[in-house]
Amino acid sequence: MSDLMHQDRIRDIVRGAYRTIPSGAGEVTASRLYRPEELAEVPDLAIAWSLGVGNPVRHADLVEGEVVIDLGCGGGIDTILAARRVGPPGRVLAVDTLPEMCERTERAAAEAGVADRVEVVHAEMEDLPVLDDTVDVVISNGVINLSPRKSRALAEASRVLRPGGRFCVSDLTVDDDLPPQVLTSGAAWAGCIAGALSEEVFTTKLTNVGFTDIHLGEHIPFSVDDAALYPLFTDEVIALMRELVPPEQQASIATSLIARARLPEAA
Ligand SMILES: C[S@@+](CC[C@H](N)C(=O)[O-])C[C@H]1O[C@@H](n2cnc3c(N)ncnc32)[C@H](O)[C@@H]1O
C-alpha cells in the first residue's frame, strides 16, 4: 500500500508520530496483550510505552542462552520479557529508529536488572548494524507494517539469523482493502493499519528472503474501536474510518497475528 505514499514521507510521518505520543499511553494496550504475571516481570516504564499489537515472546519458545533481536523495541516491554527467558548467558539486541525509544528501553532494562544481557542499538530495521548469521531469534511487535521498505526489513531479518534461526513476529495484516482516504492518512500509517500487508503478500515476502515453515496464526480481529485505544490514531482518522469503512467491516478492519517462520538448517 506504500504505492499511495512516498517512502520518505512515510518514514517521516512514522518517526514524527512516535516522537510525540504521550507517556502512559501504553497501559491500556499492555493490559490487553500481556497476562498479569508477564506484566509483573517488567517495570512500569516499559508498560507505559507498550504500543504493540500482540505478544511475540509468548510464542517464541525462547531458551536460555539464545541471542534475540527485537526490531522496533519501543519502550522495551518485549526486550525485557525476552531477556528474562534467555537468562544471563543470552543476549537481546533491542533496535529502534528513535533515540528516545532506545533510551527508554535502556532505562527499563536497568530497572528490570537485565541490562547485562540487553544491548540497545539505535538503527533502522532496514539497515541493521549486526553481523550475518549471529542471531537465534527475531522478534518484533507492531513494527514491520510501519516500514515503507518491508522486503528490505525482512531481508535484514533473514541475513542476521543463523541457519535454523527463528522469526516470531506480531503484526497486523489487512486483507480487505481500506478506503484510499484511510490508506493515505499519516495517523493510519503510524497506527499500523495503512501499511499492513495482506497475509498472502506477507507469506510471499518471507518466502522470497529464504524463510521456510511459514505459519501465520493466533488471528484476532482488530476493530475501529480497538484502533481508538491507540494514541497514534487521531480523532479525525477514527471518524473517517467510522464514516468510510463499510459497517460490516468495522469490527475487523485488520487482523492481529503471529507470523512464525525459520531459516533452513545449514546443509
Ligand atoms: C508500534 S511501536 C511498537 C513498540 C514495541 N515493539 C512494543 O510492542 O511496544 C513501533 C516502534 O517501532 C519503531 N520503528 C518504526 N520504524 C522503525 C524502523 N524502520 N526501524 C526501527 N524501528 C522502527 C518506532 O520508533 C516505535 O518504537
The ligand as an SDF file (V2000), in Angstrom:
LIG
                    3D

 27 29  0  0  0  0  0  0  0  0999 V2000
    4.0270    0.2200   17.3390 C   0  0  0  0  0  0  0  0  0  0  0  0
    5.5080    0.6990   18.1960 S   0  0  0  0  0  0  0  0  0  0  0  0
    5.9020   -0.8530   18.9490 C   0  0  0  0  0  0  0  0  0  0  0  0
    6.9320   -0.7570   20.0300 C   0  0  0  0  0  0  0  0  0  0  0  0
    7.2250   -2.0680   20.7610 C   0  0  0  0  0  0  0  0  0  0  0  0
    7.5940   -3.1120   19.8450 N   0  0  0  0  0  0  0  0  0  0  0  0
    6.0450   -2.5060   21.5990 C   0  0  0  0  0  0  0  0  0  0  0  0
    5.4990   -3.5840   21.3590 O   0  0  0  0  0  0  0  0  0  0  0  0
    5.6480   -1.7460   22.4890 O   0  0  0  0  0  0  0  0  0  0  0  0
    6.6600    0.8300   16.8470 C   0  0  0  0  0  0  0  0  0  0  0  0
    8.1180    1.0950   17.2150 C   0  0  0  0  0  0  0  0  0  0  0  0
    8.9240    0.8780   16.0510 O   0  0  0  0  0  0  0  0  0  0  0  0
    9.8630    1.9060   15.9090 C   0  0  0  0  0  0  0  0  0  0  0  0
   10.1690    1.9860   14.4650 N   0  0  0  0  0  0  0  0  0  0  0  0
    9.4150    2.4700   13.4810 C   0  0  0  0  0  0  0  0  0  0  0  0
   10.0100    2.3280   12.2960 N   0  0  0  0  0  0  0  0  0  0  0  0
   11.1940    1.7020   12.5460 C   0  0  0  0  0  0  0  0  0  0  0  0
   12.2800    1.2760   11.7260 C   0  0  0  0  0  0  0  0  0  0  0  0
   12.2430    1.4510   10.4030 N   0  0  0  0  0  0  0  0  0  0  0  0
   13.3290    0.6740   12.2980 N   0  0  0  0  0  0  0  0  0  0  0  0
   13.3770    0.5000   13.6520 C   0  0  0  0  0  0  0  0  0  0  0  0
   12.3830    0.9080   14.4910 N   0  0  0  0  0  0  0  0  0  0  0  0
   11.3050    1.4820   13.9310 C   0  0  0  0  0  0  0  0  0  0  0  0
    9.1620    3.1260   16.4830 C   0  0  0  0  0  0  0  0  0  0  0  0
   10.0920    4.1400   16.8650 O   0  0  0  0  0  0  0  0  0  0  0  0
    8.4150    2.5240   17.6690 C   0  0  0  0  0  0  0  0  0  0  0  0
    9.2110    2.4990   18.8080 O   0  0  0  0  0  0  0  0  0  0  0  0
  1  2  1  0
  2  3  1  0
  2 10  1  0
  3  4  1  0
  4  5  1  0
  5  6  1  0
  5  7  1  0
  7  8  2  0
  7  9  1  0
 10 11  1  0
 11 12  1  0
 11 26  1  0
 12 13  1  0
 13 14  1  0
 13 24  1  0
 14 15  1  0
 14 23  1  0
 15 16  2  0
 16 17  1  0
 17 18  1  0
 17 23  2  0
 18 19  1  0
 18 20  2  0
 20 21  1  0
 21 22  2  0
 22 23  1  0
 24 25  1  0
 24 26  1  0
 26 27  1  0
M  CHG  2   2   1   9  -1
M  END
$$$$
